[in-house]
């Protein structure tokens, strides 16, 4: 007599608990969360100079931002720097305007 495994079928009764599935999803996302890197004044000034340089010569920029424990990369051309709201507006290749707050920026790379 051979042993037959039911595979996913044996876990089907636990799928009806929405709290259980939400907890598993939250545990999975919390596992990959990162702490925000500490940006000092000199790095922030260097980011500002790179953004101004890219805006002046119309170069593409890749900005890495940190939001809620995860890093996201946004590419495009610098459209406007708003000193009042402390944000950078990027025009992406599909002609959308992305707003990036300077407090979220952790890296800036100019693509020539």
C-alpha positions as a printed Julia matrix, in Angstrom:
112×3 Matrix{Float64}:
   0.0    0.0     0.0
   1.5    3.34   -1.07
   1.1    6.64    0.71
  -0.72   9.29   -1.33
  -0.09  12.93   -0.49
  -3.03  15.26   -1.08
  -0.74  18.25   -1.88
  -2.47  21.62   -1.64
  -5.78  20.0    -0.86
  -4.78  19.35    2.75
  -4.22  23.11    3.33
  -7.58  24.13    1.83
  -9.45  24.28    5.2
  -7.04  26.97    6.46
  -7.7   29.18    3.4
 -11.14  30.22    4.63
  -9.6   32.2     7.5
  -8.92  35.7     6.15
  -7.0   36.66    9.29
  -4.6   33.79    8.73
  -3.88  34.68    5.1
  -3.47  38.38    5.97
  -1.04  37.48    8.74
   1.02  35.36    6.33
   1.14  38.2     3.79
   2.17  40.71    6.47
   4.91  38.39    7.74
   6.23  38.0     4.2
   6.39  41.77    3.59
   7.91  42.48    7.02
  10.69  40.0     6.31
  11.95  42.08    3.35
  11.6   45.49    5.03
  14.77  47.58    5.42
  15.7   50.41    7.74
  16.05  53.85    6.23
  19.68  54.72    5.59
  21.02  57.77    7.39
  21.7   60.59    4.95
  24.02  63.29    6.26
  24.13  66.92    5.21
  26.94  66.45    2.68
  25.18  63.61    0.85
  21.99  65.65    0.74
  23.94  68.56   -0.78
  25.48  66.19   -3.35
  22.02  64.92   -4.31
  20.89  68.52   -4.77
  23.88  69.31   -6.99
  23.31  66.24   -9.14
  19.64  67.1    -9.59
  20.46  70.7   -10.55
  23.16  69.5   -12.97
  20.75  67.07  -14.64
  18.07  69.74  -14.87
  20.45  72.28  -16.42
  21.78  69.97  -19.13
  18.54  67.97  -19.57
  20.1   64.62  -18.58
  18.16  61.62  -17.42
  18.21  60.85  -13.71
  17.63  57.7   -11.68
  16.4   58.48   -8.17
  16.18  55.8    -5.5
  13.63  56.54   -2.81
  12.78  54.83    0.45
   9.1   54.4     1.3
   7.87  52.38    4.28
  10.87  50.07    4.36
  11.25  49.43    0.64
  13.47  51.02   -2.02
  11.97  52.16   -5.32
  13.79  53.47   -8.38
  12.29  56.17  -10.58
  13.88  57.27  -13.82
  13.21  60.29  -15.96
  14.21  63.88  -16.61
  14.02  66.56  -13.95
  11.07  68.78  -14.8
  10.85  71.05  -11.75
  12.4   71.42   -8.3
   9.93  72.76   -5.74
  11.79  74.28   -2.75
   8.58  75.14   -0.89
   7.19  71.61   -0.81
  10.7   70.11   -0.91
  10.04  67.81   -3.83
  11.39  67.01   -7.28
   9.12  66.49  -10.25
  10.34  64.02  -12.83
   8.94  63.53  -16.3
   9.13  59.82  -17.07
   9.51  58.3   -20.52
   5.77  57.68  -20.8
   5.16  61.43  -20.21
   3.88  61.06  -16.65
   4.99  63.43  -13.91
   6.28  61.74  -10.75
   6.66  63.71   -7.53
   9.47  62.64   -5.22
   9.84  64.19   -1.78
  13.43  65.04   -0.89
  13.01  63.36    2.51
  12.49  60.03    0.72
  15.55  60.27   -1.57
  18.43  57.95   -0.67
  20.4   57.99   -3.97
  20.62  60.06   -7.14
  22.4   58.96  -10.31
  22.78  61.12  -13.43
  22.52  59.12  -16.66
  24.33  60.92  -19.47
